[in-house]
Amino acid sequence: MLLIRYEDARAALKQHLTGKADALVHALQALHHKSGGGSILSDYAKTNCLLCIDAIEGFQAAEKNMKAAGVVFSLPLLYTTRLKISGVSVSVSVDLMTEKTDAKGQKSVGAAMLIFAKPAKKANDVADRCKSSAMLIHELLKSQIKPIAGLDPTLCMAIDVFNGTIYRAKSHQKILYKNVENSCSEVATVWPTIEPPANYNGPPIPK
């Protein structure tokens, strides 16, 4: 299985959201040039370029609908990006830190994840993924060794790149967190029974 990671699009969007002028324009120019590399590029690499172009253009068309007024984005600096949930180490990939200052000068902070997912057959698939991701970001920031001053769940967000929609965490999400806990518990139960492939070269597997 080949996994499309959208690396070029992710890097360009992080630059754009943190204030680098023309980051998306330059990224599109580079991707169009790269995708025309002829036989030098593999089919996978060409496909990845075209998907990154699609993602950036989709974001450009939808950005006006993001409703991120007043939010300042910056590159992340976290102590850990993993959560232990029901015996499973969950990787929470934070792309950006978020910050907002109210009329009284009070600063609130959070973090954001860029979600690259085209609408699936089920209309709520992307929305459900984004809501869970925003919740996990909030849980991750709460778990930091050094407490984060001014942590605001509404600034813990998952950004649906293709639709320009922001999904924000809430102060209390017990049902959603319980669903994630149940999923992790099932993974922890089943995982030890799964045999690794013959060419596995990852971390040592506990016996």
N, C-alpha and C positions, 0 to 999 in steps of 0.2 A: 504494500500500500504506500502510495506517495502522498505526503501531507503538504498541502499548500499553506505556507506560513505567513504570506503577505509581508515579508521582512522590509522590502523597499517602501511599500505603502505605509507601514507602521512608522518607520523612521521619518518619512516625509511629514506625516500628520503630527508627530510629536514636535518636529521643528516648527511647523505652522502654528500649532496651538501655543507654543511657548514664545511666539512672536517673531520668528525669522521670516523676513519679507520674501515673498515669491518662492517660498519653499516648495509649494505644490506645483507651481509652473515649471520650476527647474527639474523637479522629480519626474514630471510627465515627459519633459523633453528627453531626459536621460533614459527613461524606460522605453520610449518609442525608438530611440536610437539602439538601445540594447536588444530589443525584440527583433530588430532587423539584422541581427548578426549572422544570418545565414546558417551554414552548417557548423559554425563554431559553437553554437548553443545547442543543447539537448532539447528535445521536445518538451520535457518537463520545465526547463528554464524559460523557454519561450512562453509556455502556458502561464507560468508564474508571473512573468512580466505583464502579460495581457490582463490577468486577474488583478494585479496591483493597479494598473491603469484604470480598470473598471471601478475599483474601490475608491481611488482618489477622485475620479470624475463623479461618482455617486455622492461622495461627501461634499464636493464643491456645490453640487446642485441642491443638496439638502441642508447645508450648514445654517442657512437662515432660519431653519425651524428648530435649532438646537435648544434655544431658551437657556443660554449660559451667560446672560448679562451679568457683569460684575465679577465673574469667576476668573481668577488669574491662575494659569497653568504653569507648572515648572517641572523640571526633571526630578525623578524620585530619589529619595535617600532614606532607606528603611533598614532596620536591624535584621529583620527576617521576612521572608515572603512565603512561609509555610505555616499551615494550621494543622494541628492534630485534632481530627474529628473521628470519634468512634474507632480508634485504632488505625486510621488512615492518615498519611501525611498529604495534605492537600496543598498544591502549589497555587498561590494566588499571584498572578503576574500583573503587578501594578505598572502602568505605563507613565503616569503623570501624577504629581501632587497637585492639589487644588487649594485655593485660598480665596476668601471673600471678606471684605471689611464693610461693616454696616455704617449707618449714618452717625452713630456715636463713636466710631473709631474702633469698635470691637472686632477683633480678627477671629475668623473661624477657618478650620482647615479640614482637609479630607484627601482623597486620592481617586484616580480614575483609571479605568481599563478600556482599551479600544476593542470593540467586538466586531470582527469581520465575518459576517454571516448573512448570506442572502436568504430571503424568506423561503422557508421549507414548505412542504405540502400542508403541514398543520400550521395554521395562521399564527398560533401563539408560541411556536417553538423558539423563535429568536427572543421574543419578549420574556419568556420564562427563563431563558439562559441569562439574559441581561439582569433581570431582577435578582437571580441567585448570585450572580457575580458581584453586583453592588452590595448585597448583604455580606458576602464573604470578605470584601474589601473592608467594610466597617468592622467586622469581627477581627480581621488581621490587625488593623490599626489599634483596636482596643487591647490586643494581646502583646503589644510592643513592650520590651523590657523597660524602656524609658517612656513614661507616659507622654502622650501628645496633647499639649495644651490647646484647648479650643476645638477639640474634635467634634465635628458636626456630621451626623449621618446623612443629611441632605447633600453634603459635598462629597460623599462616597458614592461614586457613580460609575455606571457602565454606559459607554457611548456606542450606540448602534450606528456604525459608520455609514452603511448604505442608505439608511433612512434619516440620518441626522437627528436621532431621538436620544435623549438622555434619560436613563432610568436611575433613580436615586434610592439609596437605602432609607429605612425608617428606623425610628428609635426602638420599636418593638416589632420583631418579626419571628415570633416563636414558631408559628406553623411552618414557615418557609425553612427556618433553621432545622426544625425537626425532620422535614423531608430530606434535607441534605444529610442529616445524621443517619437516617434510615438507609439511605443509599450507600453511605460509607460503611455502615455496619454490614450490609450485604456484600460489599466488595471485600471487606476484611474476612468474611466467612468463606467466600468462594475462592479468593486468590490463592491460598496455599494448595488448592487441588489442581491448579493449572500448571501443566508442564511447560517450561520455556522451550523455544525453538532450538534446533540443533546448533544453529550458528549464533546463539545468544552470547553477547560480549559485554553485558552490563554489570552492575554491582553484584557481588556475591549473593546468592540466594540462600537464606537461612534453611537449614535442614530440620 
